[in-house]
Amino acid sequence: MTVHPPASGSFITLEGGEGAGKSTQIQLLAAALRAMGRDVLVTREPGGSPGAEAIRGLILNGGFGFSSVTEALLFSAARLDHLEKTIRPALARGAIVLCDRFFDSTRAYQGASGGTAPSVLAALETIAVGVTRPNLTFILDLPAEIGLKRAHERRGAGVADRFEGEALSFHEKLRSGFLHIAQNEPQRCVVVDAARSVDVVAADIRSIVFSCLGARTS
Ligand code: T5A
């Protein structure tokens, strides 16, 4: 697999359901790449720029009961700002951008689980994302109940956010939605078994990223 960057940098996204381990893995990957002297930007969605972080609060903790289509519009608006202010400048300077969730989360959460039509999501991607597509996407896959248990344990007595509180069936559809994306775009997506230990998952991800970046520079 070869990384074909949209600008001079590389754009890598991590995706999956609740508690799949994306934040944990992104930090480990960033540390490994920085140890090799690479310029790495770690960012997340929704968020990653001041405006997008404000939209994050509105969706996840606002309690406004937005429909799936409204959520898709809001996530897309946040994404456009994130791309303009954070991701594209980093790619332009040659950085490796590691992003915790990106457009596949909208496809899975608002699309596969939320019922927003694929044509609506495709139109939003054209407007918000344009040509700045990830070179490589890891889908961290695990049974929904394991991910929810992990997220629940980490949260402790805190309140579940907008999506953690959804029924198990929502999270199961989400898992199928992510696997469907990977099946349709095997040139971009790699499915990783995220039910294994943190270190084993990290070693898999690292080896794939190193091999992609090596292929690119060779
Ligand atoms: N959303 C987002 C949409 O609906 N549409 C969109 O377009 C976008 C971009 C964001 C929410 O917004 C939704 C999806 C989300 O519901 P968030 O707070 O950013 O919310 O939450 P998540 O991205 O879901 O992040 P989580 O923190 O819940 O999950 P992670 O990052 O996948 O998991 P992580 O690394 O924090 O790990 C969770 C716990 O499990 C442990 C960790 O130590 C931690 O305690 N853990 C493991 N334990 C055992 N084995 C392993 N291999 C483990 N890996 C991690």
Residues whose N, C-alpha, C, O or C-beta is under 5 A from the ligand:
A	BS01	T5A	G17 E18 G19 A20 G21 K22 S23 T24 Q25 E45 P46 F75 R101 F102 S105 T106 Y109 R150 A151 R154 F163 A194 R196 S197 V198
